Amino acid sequence: DQQVKQNSPSLSVQEGRISILNCDYTNSMFDYFLWYKKYPAEGPTFLISISSIKDKNEDGRFTVFLNKSAKHLSLHIVPSQPGDSAVYFCAATHDPTGANSKLTFGKGITLSVRP
Amino acid sequence: KAGVTQTPRYLIKTRGQQVTLSCSPISGHRSVSWYQQTPGQGLQFLFEYFSETQRNKGNFPGRFSGRQFSNSRSEMNVSTLELGDSALYLCASSLGGWATDTQYFGPGTRLTVL
């Protein structure tokens, strides 16, 4: 049972436009969410996170929005750049500092930014 | 500062064999987590070690095991390999754990089981 779902396997956008990457989750206990970016032949790198007490977190060109009632979060990249082309993983957990916390990842979305 | 290193980078094994993968965390990091990445399942958490103790475990069979040494280096062992174990195995290190500190991933070990 996939508790974190990234239903669109790929997304292609024009450079300079907005990229919106979506993620849905089914476990209502999840209260902390993260996004990772992964280039080929490299490990994922942490991008941005959000706690369930917030509905938005911004870091430069990257903004994550959380809609708890819909169990949905999205990552906005504005403006998109060719260097943003990568696989993006959404991850979620409950009580991140708890003794038994662990990350549950989605399958990833491949973003291609066209010059 | 050197990043997380994993050895070997590529490995080919046959069904029934066992394999050991190694991960050297960033100097000073005490937490090491292991993940399996496959096209069908995406990234899945295997286990986390902190100060030589397994702190957390994902939903994988007992064939998957690990350990951490006093220098924080970690090894992951898979016994009785199955075709479905073919995957990219990633390890990640952090100071005190991914929940409190940024997690840094290594490049992974690509395991192919024939």
Interface residues (C-beta under 8 A of the other chain):
Chain A: Q6 Y32 A41 E42 G43 P44 T45 F46 F89 A91 T93 P96 T97 A99 N100 S101 K102 L103 T104 F105 G106 K107 G108
Chain B: V4 Y35 G40 Q41 G42 L43 Q44 F45 E48 R55 N56 K57 G58 L90 A92 W98 A99 T100 T102 Q103 Y104 F105 G106 P107 G108
